[in-house]
Amino acid sequence: MHSPSQQFAVCVHPGELHFNAAHFITFDNSCENLHGHNFHVRIQVWGDNNKDAFVIDFVQLNRMAADICAKLNDRILLPGKSDEVTLQEREGQIEVTSYDKHFSLPVENCLILPLANTTAEMLAWHIMETLLPRLEERSALGQVDNMEIAVEEADQQWGICRRRIDSGLAKDETIR
């Protein structure tokens, strides 16, 4: 047993939690060039230990997160909810227009995400949005009351999404 002031945590990070992808972001009334990264993902959860004296099953958490990373791997990540980016599918291509940029990309190489921008912070949010329901479906959240997902875009540059989890309902605290 632990005192009420103690909290336990689990952290999983690079190993299987990585993906290589291309993206661009829009900011300050401009659009970056299309470019790629070797993204790394770190997941940390906090909460009370369960009856078996652990916060969450490392293996299950890692497998689910690695599956999400695999779906992002070797793709061009596009923002499907952007006011600054127009996406139009035509003849097996996705035509992307934003400010002074125009890209024509093969549909099979692209993944349109429900994001306004494909920043590291929003990729962390997307992973969280995908992971939490999977954990909840399998009753795998246990006593977890906080989760943080961080996506490293470049060496030592992380975008982070934190979420407080109350009674099975996730409360968004994305750091944007």
VEXVEXPA-762047 format. One record per atom (N, C-alpha, C): x, y, z. Coordinates in steps of 0.1 Angstrom, whole numbers, plus 5000, padded with zeros to 4 digits. Layout:
<lomars>
XYZ;...
</lomars>
This chain:
<lomars>
500849885000;500050005000;500950125000;500450234994;501250364994;500450475001;501150575004;500450695011;499750775000;498650845004;497850924995;498751024987;499851064992;500651164985;501551104974;501650964974;502450904963;501650874951;502250874940;501650834927;502650754920;502250654912;503150574904;502950604890;504050574882;504050604868;504650494860;504350494847;504950394838;505350484826;506450454820;506950524808;507450424798;506950434786;507450364774;507850454764;508950434757;509450524747;510250444737;510850514727;511450454715;511950314718;511850234708;511950094706;511050074695;509850024698;508850004687;508050134685;508250234693;507350354692;508050464684;508050444671;508550534662;507950524648;508050624640;507550614626;508250724618;508450684605;509050774596;507950834587;507850964586;506751014578;507151154573;506551194562;506651334557;505451414561;505651544562;504651634565;505051774562;504151864564;504452014563;503552074573;503952194578;502952264587;502752404581;501652464585;501352594581;501452684594;502052804592;502152894603;502453034598;502053134605;502453274602;502153304587;500953254582;500553284568;501453224558;502053114561;502953044551;502852894553;503352824543;503352674543;504752624541;505252544550;506552484549;506652394536;507852364532;508052264522;507752124528;507352034519;507151894523;508551844527;508551784539;509851724544;509551604553;510551534557;510351414565;511151414578;510651324587;511351304600;511251164604;512151124613;512151004620;511551034634;510251024635;509551054647;509650954658;509750994670;509850894681;508650934691;508150834698;506950854706;507350804720;506950884730;507050844744;505750854751;505350754758;504050754765;504350744780;503750824788;503850814803;502450824808;502250734818;500950734825;501150734840;500250794847;500350804862;499050754868;499150704879;497950654886;498250574898;497250504904;497450414915;497850284910;498550204917;498850064913;497549984915;497349884906;496249804907;496549684917;495649594918;495849484928;497149404925;497649404913;498849334910;500149424911;499949544917;500949644920;501649704908;500849724897;501349804886;500249894881;500650004874;499750104870;498950064857;499750004848;499149964835;500049854829;499549764821;500349664815;501249724804;502549724807;503549774797;503349714783;503249584783;503249504771;502049544762;500849554768;499649584761;499749734756;500149824765;500349964761;501249974749;502349914750;503349924740;502849864726;502249754727;501649694715;500649784708;499749834716;498649924710;499250044704;500250104711;500850234706;501750194694;502450084694;503250044682;502350024670;501149974672;500249954660;499850094654;499550184663;499250324658;500450384650;501650364656;502850424649;503050354636;502750224635;502850154622;501950204611;500750254615;499850304606;500250444601;501150514608;501650644604;502950634596;503550514597;504950494592;504950494576;505950554571;506150564556;504950624549;504350724555;503250794549;503550944548;502751014540;502751164540;501551204548;501751264559;500651304568;500051434564;498751434562;498151554557;497051604567;496851734569;495851784578;494451794571;493551704576;492251704570;491251804575;491651884585;490751984591;491352124591;492152154581;492752284581;492052384573;491952504578;491352614570;492452674560;493652634562;494752684553;495252584543;494752464543;495152364533;493952304526;494052304513;492952244505;493452104500;492652004502;492951864497;491951824487;492351784475;491351734465;491951614458;491151504459;491551384452;491151384438;492151354429;491851354415;492851254408;492251154401;492951064393;494150994400;493850944412;494850874420;495850964427;495651094427;496551184433;495751264443;496451314453;495851414462;496551544459;495751644455;496251774452;496151854464;497351904469;497451984481;497752124478;497052224482;497252364480;497252434493;498352514496;498352594508;499252714505;498752834506;499452954504;500152944490;501452954490;502152954477;502652814473;502152714480;502652574477;501552494471;502052404462;501052304455;501852174454;501252064460;501851934459;500851844452;501351754444;500451644438;501051514443;500351444452;500851324458;500051204456;500651084454;499950964452;499050924464;497750904462;496850874472;497350764482;497950654476;498350544485;499450584494;500150694492;501250734501;500750824512;499550874511;499050974520;498150914531;498150984542;497250954553;496651094557;495351114555;494651234559;494251214573;494751304582;494451294596;493451404600;492651374611;491651474615;492251584623;493151654617;493951764624;493851884616;494052004622;494152124615;495552154611;496552084617;497952104613;498651974618;499751934611;500451814614;501751844622;501551934632;502651964642;502851844651;504051834657;504351724667;503251724678;502851844683;501851844693;500551774689;500151804676;498851754671;499051604668;500151564664;500451414661;500351344675;500851404686;500751344699;499251334703;498451444700;497051444703;496351334695;496651314682;496051214674;496351074679;497651054683;497950924689;497150894702;497051004710;496150994722;494750954719;494151034709;492751004705;492550864700;493550804694;493450674689;493650564700;494650594708;495050494719;494050484730;493550594735;492650584747;491450504745;490650514733;489550424732;489850284731;491050254725;491450114725;491750054738;492350134747;492650094761;491350074768;490450174766;489150164773;488350044769;488350014756;487649894751;488049764757;489349764760;489949634766;489949644782;489349744787;489349774802;490849774807;491749834799;493149824802;493649954809;492750054812;493250174818;493450164833;492750064839;492850044853;492750164861;493750204870;493650314879;494450434873;494650434860;495350544853;494450674855;495150784859;494350914860;495051024852;496150994846;496851094837;497651024827;497651074815;498451024804;499151134797;500351114793;501051204784;501651134773;501451184761;502151134749;502951244743;504251214740;505151314734;505651254721;505751344711;506251304698;507551394695;508651324693;509851394690;510051404675;510051524671;510151554656;511651564652;512451624660;513851634658;514551614671;515851594671;516551564683;516251664694;515651614705;515251694717;514151794715;513351784704;512251874702;510951784702;510251804713;509051714715;507751804715;506751754709;505351804710;504651714720;503851774729;503251694740;501751714741;501051604744;499651614747;499451544760;498851614770;498551554783;497051544785;496651434792;495151424794;494951364808;494051424815;493551384828;492451284825;492451174832;491451064829;490651054842;489351084842;488451074854;487350974851;487250874859;486150774859;485850724845;486950694837;486750644824;486550744813;486450874817;486250984808;487451064806;488051074794;489251144792;488951294791;489751374798;489651514797;490951564790;490751644779;491851684771;492551804777;493851794778;494751894783;495951914774;495651924761;496751924751;497552054753;498852034752;499752154752;499952194738;499452304734;499452344720;500352474719;
</lomars>
